[in-house]
Amino acid sequence: MDSPGTPTRAAAASGRSSVIDSIRGCTLSGVRIPREDLKKKITFPEYIRLAMREAIRAQDVDAAAVAQFYEAAHAQGAEPAEPPEFPLIVFINSKSGGRHGPELKARLQDLMGEEQVFDLLAVKPHEFVQYGLSCLEKFASLGDTCAKETREKLRVVVAGGDGTVGWVLGCLGELNRQDRLPVPPTGIIPLGTGNDLSRSFGWGGSFPFNWKSAIKRTLDKVARGPTTLLDSWHLLISTPAGEELEIPYSLKETEAVPLDEELEVEGELPEKVSCYQGVFYNYFSIGMDAQVAYGFHSLRNEKPYLAQGPISNKNRVRRTKSCFLEPS
């Protein structure tokens, strides 16, 4: 799980905040899912896919190409497009899952519109929310019933570890504050090392060995599965100003705020502080387990050849923990 490291001064959870829908997994083992039937049920009409892609690329919902795709789809005599029964979009961290990341991305693109699969190395979730989803909402506001139904029924899949899932959920959670409802419920394809959030919601603790045959069932589970509410917590971290921190995507620098007067802090308070805030959904840790997670995160960034798959990653984390537990 991505970690900001051990806070140097004060870290305080500002309390329980809004909740966001998350899809709970259900068992469909042994059910055969025909590829073409699945693709038809989850794939957007072409003009919506292309317009969303262009809006994200141009970072402009009103880009000329976006308008052209809409006008072509609604030209006189054109038959109205039908919305998919279960519209899905996928965020995938292609660096996760070792060698499976790129292969899984290609498999997902084959099972739905290629433009509906977003590699987080190229498209960040907040860019999708700001431009891609806004494009869909704009079409709906113009009277496009296909876009309107697609937006209302949209569901999200995150293929990655706990840190990636939390990052995407945090960006989707902004829709609540912007009153852009509904917030799309989210399912998980576990590609990380711990996968605790995925395990908690019934999606499994590891990437399945027979994933090529299982991925269609997973997408069908996301499309049809029931939803449950997931609590979210806002986190504020204050550190002495000037200290450099390697922070995950889930944390953003914010304006300095005064510390809670009831908060006990050892030593003198710095004259100036830097503040970071974010959202977490599973757990936030300080101490040994946070240091283990941060150490593994740093190792993976510095020496990626040492962390090329979930199995080797889990073993490396276990060895790290045992080193911390050895008596001095």
N, C-alpha and C positions, 0 to 999 in steps of 0.2 A: 504494500500500500504506500502511495506517495506520502511523504511526511515533510513538514517544514523544518524539522530538526528540533532540538531541545530549546525551548524559549529561554532567553537569557535573563529576563526580568519578571515579566508577569504574563500569564496567559489565563484568560477568564472566559468561560462560556457565558454569553449574555442572556441565556435562557432559551427555553423551548419556543420555537417560532411556528410558522405555518407548516402544513403538511402537504405532501405531494403524492399523487397516485403512483403506485408501483404494482406491476403485474406479479401475481403469485403463480409459481410454476405448478403444473399439473402433469400427471403421468399419462403418456400416450404411447408407451412402448409397444411395439408390435403392430402399430397402425401404419398402413401404407399410405403415403401421401403422393398422389400423382403430380409430377413436376409441372406440367402445363396448367393443371387446375390451380395449383398453388400460385403460380406466376400470374395468372389472370386475376386472382383474388386480391393480390397485394400490390400490384404494379399500377402506378399513376398513369393517366393518359399522357401521351408524349408531350403535348404543348405545356402541361404543368411541369413536367420534369425538366424540360429544356429552359423554361422561363425561370424556375427556381435556381438552376445552375448558373444562368447568366446573371441573375440578381446578386448571387453570392460572389461570382467572379468580378463583376463590376462594382460590388458593394454599393449598389444603387437599385432600389426597387422600381424606380421610374426609368431605367435604362431603355434606350431605343429598341434593343433586341427583345427585351421583356414585353414591350408593347406590341411588337410585331408578332410574337408568338400568340399573344392573346387575340389580336385582330384576325390572324389567319384562322384560328380555331372557331371564331364567331363570325366569319364572313357569311354573307348572304348565301343561303342554300346549303351551308355546312350543317351536318347532323350534330346535335348536341352530344358531347362526350358523356359516357357513363362512369360514375365514380367506382373505384374498386370497393369490394365488399369489406376488406380488411387492409386499409392503406398502412404500409410500414415504411419507416426509414431506419437505416442502420448507421451507427457510429462505430468504427473499428479502429483500435489502436494496433496498427500492423506491426509494431515493435513487440507487442505482447505475444505470448504463446510460442516463443522460439520460432522455428521455421514454419509453424502453422499459420502465422499471421498473414503473410502474403497469399498463401494458398486459400485460406478461408475468405479473404477479401475477394479473390477471383470467383470462388464458388458462390458467394452471396450476390455478386454482380450478375452471375449467370441465372440466378433464380428470381431476379426482379430487375427493374430498370437500373442500369448502371449508375444513373444520376441519383439514385436513392441510397447509395452506399457511400458514406463520407469517411475518408481516411483522415484521422485526426492530425496526421502530419501535414495535411494540406488545408483542411477546413476545420476550424475550431467551432465547438458547439454554440458559442455566443454569436458567431457569424451566421450560422444557420438560423438561430432565433431572430436575429436582427434583420436579415435579408431574405433568406429562403422562406421562412415561415411567414414573414411579412408580405412576401409576394403572393403566397397562397391566400392570405387574408385580404389582400387588395383585390384579387380576382373575385373573391366571395362578396366583397362590398360593392362590386360592379354588377352584381346580380347573377354571377356564375354559380349555378346550383351544384355543379360537379365539384368545383373548388370548395364550396361551402361544406358539402357533405364529407369531402376528403379531410378538410381541416377538423371537423367535429369528431370524426372517427379515427384520426391519426394515432398511431402507436409507435413507440420508439424501441429499438433494440440497441444495447451497448455490448460490444464484444471487446472485453478488456478486463483488467483487474479492478480491485476495489477503488483505487485512486481514480481510475478512468471513469468508473460508474458515478462516483461522487462528483466529479468535475461536470459531467453531462447533467446530472440531476440539479446541480447548483445553477447552471445556466437555464434549464427549463423552469426552475423555481422562480426566476425573474418574471415569468409570465403572470404569476399570482399578483406580484406587486404592481405590474402594469395593467392589471385587469384584462388580460388577454386570455380568456378562458374558452374551452377547458385546457388544463395542462395535460399533455399527452402522457398516458401511463407508460411505464418503462419495464422492459424485460432484459434479461442478462444472458450473454454467452460467456462463461467464465474462462478467461485467458491468463489470469494473474497467478501469483504464488499462493496467497492466502485464500482469496475468494470468500471471505466470511460473509459479506453482504449477499452474494449469490447463494451461498449455502442456506442462509437464514430464510430466504424467500423460495426455497425449493428448486433452484436452478442447478444445484450441484456444486461440489467443492473443487472440481477440476474439469478440464476440457476432456470430453469423451474420446476414448481411443479410436472408436469407429465413427469419427465425427462426420466423414463424408456422407455416410448413409443417415446420420442422425440429424443433420442440419435442417432438413425439410421439416422434420417433426418439431424441431425447436421453433422454427418460424411459425408453424401452425399453432403451437402452444401460445406464442406471443399474441397471435391474432385472435385466438378464441378464449384465452385464459381469463379467470376472474381477477379482479383488482382488489388491492388492499391499501390502506393509508400508511405512509411511512413518516415518522416524526423527523423533523429537521431542526438542527441547532446552529445558531450563529456563534462564531468564535471570533474573539478580538485578541490579538497578540501585540504587546507593547515591548519594544526593545530600545536600548540606548541609541540615540540618533548617530548615524555614521557607521554602524556595524553592518557589514555585508552579509546578507542571508540568501541562500539558494532556496527559493520558495516554490511550491508546486503551483499548478494552474488554478487550483481551488482557492488560493489566497491572493488577494489584491491589496496593494498599498492604499491606504486611506488617510484622511486628515487625522492629526493627533487629537485624542480625546482625553479628558482627565481620568485618572485611575479611580476606581471605586474607593471611597474613603474607608470602607470597612475591610479592604483587602490588606493583608499583612505582607509586607515586603521587607526582606532582609537587606540591611545596608542602606546607604543614602540613595535617594531617588536621583536619577540623572536630570540635568537641566532641560534637555530636549529628548524627546522620544520619537521613534518611528512606529507607526501602527499599521497592522495588516488585519484584514477581516476576511472571513469566508464562511462556508457552511459545511457541516459534516453530518452524515446520516447514519453511520454505523457506530463508531467509537472514536474518541480522541484520547491519545495516551501521552503521558510524560514519563520519564524515567527509563528503565532498562529496555522495555519492549519498544519504546519510541526510538531509542538509540539504535537498537537492532534494525528496525525498519529503515531508519535514515541511513545507517551504514550500508545496508544492502542496496538501497536506492542510489547512493553515491557510487558504490562499486559498479553497479550496472551501467551508470553513465560514463564512468572513467574507463572501465574495461568490459565492454559489452560482450566480448568473446567468452567471458567467464560465466555469463548468465544467458544461455541460449535455449533454455527450455524449462517448463514448470518443474520437472522432476529434479534436475540439477539445482534449480533455484531453491526448492524446498530443502534439499539436503544442505545447501550452503547456509541457509537461514538457521537450520537446526544446529549446525556446527558453530555458528556464531553465538547462538544462545548458550551452548554448552561452555564456550570459552568464558562468557560472562559469569557463569555459575560456579566455575572452578574457584576453590578457596585460594587466597593469596598466601 
